[in-house]
C-alpha cells in the first residue's frame, strides 16, 4: 500500500459539510422542489368534489383547445409576450444608457442619481400601482393638468381605462420601477473594466463612442445576457402590478391579463368563476415550461456564443 493510499484512508468523512449544507438544502427542497413536483403531479389529475381522478395530459389539452379556456389562455400568453417585449426594448436599453452615463468619472453627483433611480425598485409594487393609478386618473389625477401646462394636453387620455393602451401603460410603469436593476448590474460590470484597457483605446485615437462600442460593450455582453434572462423570468412571473391596478379580472375586458393573473383566477376562482386546483396546476406547469424552454433556448443560441473575458 502506497503512502498516498494510506493518507486517503485516514481522511475522515467531511461531516461538517453535511451539517452546514443540510439546513439550506432542507429549506430549498421544502419550499422549492417539493411544491414544484407537487404542482406537476397535481396537473395530471382532475379534482371534483374532493375526489381526484388521473386524466394525464387532458388538463393541458383543455387549456389550449377548449373554447371555455383557450381564449383566455392564449390572450394571457400573448399579453405576456407583449409585456416582455416592452421591457426588453425599453427597460434594458435605458438601464444600459443610465449605467454608461453614471459610470463616467466626469459626472458629478452620480451617487445621488444612482440612488434616486434605484429607489423605486425597493418600493412595494402595490404602492407603486396605487400611486400611478392616482396620478393617471382623469378625475383626480395631476397628469392632465401637467400635460396642459407644457402644451401637450391634447394627448391626455384615460390610458388605464382603454383596451388598446392599458397594457402598454402598465408596462411603462413597470419599466419605470425596475429600470434600476439592469442599471446597477451593468454599472457594476462597467466599473470592473480595467482603466488600462480604456486608456489604451484613447491612446490609439478612439473617441468615447468608439471606446464604448469596441471596448466596453463586448466586455459587458455577458451581463446584458444575464439581465435579459432575468427580465424574461420576471415578466412571465408578473402578477402584483396588474392585480394592484386592475384587479384579478385584469381589465378592461382582460386586455391586461397575464399568465399570473390568469393562474390566480383559475386556481382560486374569482366572482362567478369557480376555482380549480388541477386546472390551476396545469396553468402553473405551462408557465414553468414556457420559462424553462425560453431560458434554455437563450442559453443555447445566445449565451454560449458570448465570449467572456477575465481580468
Phi, psi and omega in degrees: 000129183283167180293326179296318179294323178296321178293322179295321180290333181281343182290123179284161178292134184285073181296334181296328177294321178297318181295319182286325183275336186301313181300314180295319179295321179296316179295318181296316180293320184291317188256355180235302185290311183297313177300324179295311180295322179293323177294316177299320180291318182293330181292347180267004182238161174241117184256120177220128179055039176081358180250134182254133179236132180288125181235002179067234183266013185297324179298321179290320178297320178297319181299319188264350184236328184289136183297332181285342183239325191294321181300314180293322181294310182292328176295315179295320181294317178297317178297325179294320177293323175296316178301316179292319181297320179296320178294320180292324183276339183243305187298309184290317175297320177294320176299320177296315180298316179295321179296319178296316180294317183287338179277354180289128180291345181277347183279124178273150179059032180296326178296322178294314178299318181298319180294316182294322180289324183278342185302317179302334179297329183275352180276157178294140178296328179296317178295316180300314181297318180294317181296314181291329176295323176290317183296322184268000181294131178287352183264304184239006180283164181260357185295320182296312179296323179295316180294322177294327181291337179252013175082017180242024184297332182292346180268354181288144179203168176280075188299324181281350183255003181245142184298322185285342185238349185296312182294319179296319179297315178296326177295318178297320178297316179296320177298316179300320183287319191254008179295340180292336182290305176298328179299313183290321180295314180289324178300316179296324178291320178297322179292338181278350179287127181299141179294335181298322181292317179294317180296325179294322178292325178293319178298324179285358176098013180282138175277172183304321179294317178294323178298318179291315187290319186261342184247301187285316184300314177299331182283335182257003179302320177301323178291320177297321177297318178296319178298322179296318178295315179298322178296316180298312181295316182294320182291325179277359170251006185296138180205314193299314184295316180297316182292322182291325185266315188248355179080182183292335179282349175051052182282179359281134177057041177062022182287343178249015182291127175245175181298328180293313179289326176296319176297318181301312181294323182290317185280311186266340185081157180201127181054246184275352180271126180275135181288149179223115182295320182289317177291323175298320176295325177294319177297315179298322178295318177295322176299316178298317181292322178297315179295317181297313180295317179299316180293318180296317178297319179295316180295324184283316186267339184242302189299319184289344180266356180273125180278134181254147179236140177241141182245000000 
